């Protein structure tokens, strides 16, 4: 069951680009951001009420608001970039998030980052640059892939802030009610400017667009549960492999559903930052007791 939940979470995240692109044929990115949180909150309320018979919403903690702001930034910039770019573009969010989290661990939490951690961060940055470049002449980058890469970079920073808030909040809250509180505040944050800046329905109303909006909310509300439950029992090496395969699925769906062009730069850049993920996540072989004793003696 744990392996199934891991696969479900991975597949769900890989479909986000396709779903956002489909929903954007009917509504603008502001409405999509609101829908992702709103339907996510509905799913969480139903799930928690079925599981616990009650829900607990806590709004008086600063990390709730910090995490909500970060997640709102993540979705807002991601949705804008997906609307104007390719549906696989959000594969850039994860490597940016990884780099920001490494920097936060080093500078904010004073954790020691092993050399391979910095090498992994460098590979992530290099991969993002290659994908963002995509062979485009430098004078055209600001008008094309350069702009979407910048937007996805902001989205990745927001996603990293949300992860940092989870780290702080899980000390005092369970995963379900924590996400409910954060996503509820995020809903309010992204809903506030909708009446002012949103154009609402910008295209023909379609069943597939509505289904996409609802599925995006389901993914927001439930994929975190699936992943959290899976990693309790699935070996971490498998989690790293299956979880990072999301980027390959995202590229595949983009080609199958929208025929988005997959260039050698996209493939190469993706392989580079996935190598960074794997380098960071795979455990190093333990040194033998004899080697450890020799190193201690030399020290």
Protein Blocks (a to p, Z undefined) as FASTA:
>chain_A
ZZmmmmmmmmmmmmmmmmmmmmmmmmcfklmmmmmmmmmmmmmmmmmmmmnopacddfkb
fklmmmmmmmmmmmmmmmmmmmmmcfklmmmmmmmmmmmmmmmmmmmnopacdfklmmmm
mmmmmmmmmmmnnopafklmmmmmmmmmmmmmmmmmmmmmmmmmmmmmmmmpcfklmmmm
mmmmmmmmmmmmmmmmpgkjabdcdfklmmmmmmmmmmmmmmmmmmmmmmmmgcfklmmm
mmmmmmmmmmmmmmmmnopacdfklmmmmmmmmmmmmmmmpccddddfklmmmmmmmZZ
